[in-house]
Amino acid sequence: MPDLSREFLTTRELAELLHIKERKVYDLASAGEVPCSRVTGKLLFPRREIEAWLARHSSGGDAAAPRPQPAKVVLGSQDPLLSWALGASGADLATLAEGSLDGLARFAAGEGVATGLHIYAPEADSWNVAAVRPRFELEPVALVEFAWRERGLIVAAGNEGDFETVAALPGLRVVPRQEATGSQALLRHMLRRAGVDPDRIDWMEAARTESELGIAILEGKADVGFGLRTIASQLRLGFVPLVRERFDLLVDRRSWFEPPLQQLFEFFRSDSFRARARELGGYDISGLGTVHFNGA
């Protein structure tokens, strides 16, 4: 599991680093002048981006420095359909899937041409845009829809009746995802909204992929996990739907015109891709390619 204390700064830590008051940090974040994410109402400051921001604004730095040339890597959240497409398309792209928040930080540092996101903003009741806009408003990037997915509680087959909401989780063995993932952030938001104390849950070892989460339920290592319908279907497990979430790809616009991304998005339009989405289940790809945000 990533050590978030090393990858992200809190408001207090950034204030101490900059030798300013916390109130000033909030002002900078609100004005979009400092890289930040708002996840379930809490401000987080990616350490890599803060270091780059400080370098650009230091003496002799160029405040208008361009984004670095990105590596041919797709970052961010792991998705079964996307993972399959990356291999089946033959696009010359590697992957590093460590979660939505991790992907945003790495993408800003030029470590990838695209990053997968499913970050919910409760205050706006929206997906991904609120996390992207503050730090990329003046960058040559685009937020492109990939699919809507069904997410809920994955349980042993036949046990669906014991679970209606996350209020059923206290006292049970729950397999989480890494803290830098959009799904874990969303689960913690839903627990707070339901008045559930996360400390009353028996958290198991974090699963690094959706498949690992499902296998932990299948093997009896946990009672329940917050995962995708497609995983429950593949493993013949029970599924209790709770939310539809939008999974987007944040792409570097310069890289968009290079062969790897062109080949991948061309494959998204193929019959084989659409057939695979139907086979996996739990996906709505009718809006694939819709642009939800464009940086300057």
N, C-alpha and C positions, 0 to 999 in steps of 0.2 A: 504494500500500500504506500503511495507517495506520502512523504512527510510534508503536509501543507504548511507547517510552521517554517519550512525552508523555502517553499515555492511561492508563498503568498505572505504579504505584510498586512497587519491590521491597521486600522486608523491610528491607533496610539503609536504603533511601531514606526509608521511613516512620519508622523509628526515629530517623533524623537530624531529620526534620521535627518529630516529637513530643518530641525530646530525651529519649528513653528507650533502654534497651538492647534489642537485637534479641530477646532471650529474652522480654521483656515483650510485644513485638509478637506473638510466637507464642502467648503466653497469651491475649491479647485476641482473636486470631483463633479459637483453640480454643473460647473461651467464647462466640463469636458476637457479641462486643461491638464489632467493627469490620468494615466491609464488606470482603469478600475473596472470591476465587475460588481453588479448588484445581484446577489443570489439570495432568494428568500428574504429580502430586506436588509441583508448585511453587506457592507462594503468590503471587498477584498482587492488587494493591489498586487498584481503579479510581479514578483521580484525581478525577473529578466527584463520586463518592460520598463519598470521603474529605473533600473540601471541604465537602459538605453535612453530613457527620457532625460535622466540627469546628464548623460554624456552629451546629448544634443543641446542642452540648455546651459552647459558649463561654459567657461570662458573659452572663446575660440570655436565653440560648437556651432553647428548649423541647425537652427530650429526647424528648418524645412528639409532636413535630410530625408532622402527617399527611402522607401522600404527596401530591405536587402533582397537580393535575388534569391527566391526560395528554392529549397531542395525539392526534388521530385518525390515527395512523400505526402500521403494523405493522413492527417492527424485526427485527434479528437475522439469522439465517442465510437464505440464498436457497434456495428449493425450487421446482422446476418446477411441481409440481401445485398448491402453494399460490399461486404467482404467477398461474397460470391462473385459479384459483378467485376470487382477489381481483378480477380484472377481470370474469369471467363472472357473478359474484354481484350486481354492481351496488352492493355495499356502499361507502359513502362513506368509504373508507380509502386513504390514501397508503401508500407503502412506502419503507423505507430499509434495504436489506440489505447490511450491511458485516461480517457474521460474528456468531457466537454470543456471543463475549466482548464485542464492541462493543455488541451489542444489549442485553446484561445491564446494562452501564453506562448506556446511554441510557434504558432502561426505568426504572431506579432514579431517574433524574433527571427523570422525567415526560415524556419525549420521545415516548412511544408507549403505546397501549392494550394492545399485545401484542408479544411478541418470540419468534421461532423459535429453538429450541435443539437441538443434538445434541452434548452434551459428555459424553465418557466419563470415568468415575472408575475408574481401574485398581484402587485399593485396595478399592473396594466392588463392582467388576465391575457397575456400574450406569450408567444414563444420566440426566443432567440434575439429579436431585434433590440430589446432593452439591454441585453448583454453585449451586443455588438456596437451599437451606435456610439456610446461615449468614447470608445477608444479607437474606432476606425472611421469616424465621420469624415475625416479629411484624407483618407487613404484610398488607393485604387483597388477596392475590393467590392464584391457583390455577394449577397446572401441569397442563395438559390434553393428553392424547395426540393427535397428529395422524396419524402413520403410522409403520410400520416400513419401512425402506428397505434395499435391497441396495447396498453400496458395495464397490468393488474397483479393480483396475487396468484402465484404459482404454488399449487399444493399437490399432495398425493391424489391420484385419481379416486374419485368417490367422496372426497372430503370437502367439496365445494360448499356444501350446505353449512359448514361450520364457520365460514368466513363471508361476511358481507362488506365490511369496511376495515380500515386499518385499526379500528378500535378493538379488533379481536387479537391483536398481536402481543400485548403484554403477557409475559410468562411463557411465551413460545420461543423456540429456536428459530431465529430469522437469519438467513444468509444475506448480507448486505453487498453492495458494490463499493468500489473505492470512493473515498470522500470527494475526489475531484471529478466524479461523474454527475451528469445531469439527473440520472435516476435516483441516486442517493440524496441529492439536494431536494428533489421533488418529494421523496418519501418522508424526509424530515419535516418538510413544510406540511404535508398531509397529517403527520402525527401531531404537530403543534395545533393545527386547525381542529383536530378531533379531541384535543385536550389530553393526549397520551404522552406520558413521560418516557422519553427514549431509554432512560436508565432502568425501566421495568421490563425491557426486552432483553432476551438472551441472545446477544449478537454473536454469530459464528464468524469464522474466518472469511474475509471479503473475497468475493468472486471477481476475477479480472475480466471475464467476458459474460455475456448473456447465457452462453451454453454452459459455462462452469456453474452458474447459478442454478440452472435447471437440473444438472447432473447431481448437485448436492441434495436436491429434493428427492430425485429418483433413487439415490443410494441411501436415503434415510438419515443423512448427516444433519439435516435441518427440516423443520416443519413447514416453512413457508419462505418465499422470496418474492420480491417486487420486480417482475420481469415482463417479457413480451409474450403475447399470445402465440407467436410462431414457434417459440421454444417449447411452450407447453404442448403444442400440437405435435411437434417432432418427437417429443419424448413420451407422448401419450399420458401427460399429467393433467390434473385438474386446473382450471383457470377461472378466476373471478375478475371480470373486467371492471376497471375503476376509472380510467382516463384515456382519451385520445390525445396523443402528443405529436407535434410536428417536428420532424427531423430534417434539418437543413444542412447544406454545405456552404461554408464561407470560403469563397475562392479568390485567389489573387487574379485580378483582371488581365494583367500582362501574361500570366501563365495560361489563361483561358484559351489563347490563340495558338498555344504550342501543341504539338502532336499528342502528348499523353492525355491531357484533359479533353481535347477534341475527340480522341478515340473513345474515352470513357463515356462522355455524354452522347456520342453517336450510338454507343452500345445500349444506353438507357432507352433509346427509341426502337430497339429491336423487338421482334416477336419473342425471341428466347428470353429476354429480360422480363417482358410482361407475363410470360408463362411461368417463369420462376417466382415472380411476386404472387401470382394466384396459388401456386403450389405451396408456398411457405405459409400463406394465410396471415391475416392480421395487418395487411398493408393496403393503403389507398394511395395509388400513384397517379391519380387523375390530375393533380396539380404539379407534377414533376416539371421542373424548369422555371416555375414562377419565381420572379425576382421580388424579394420582400424588402431589400435594402440595397442601396448603391452608395458607396463612399464617393467623395469628391474626386 
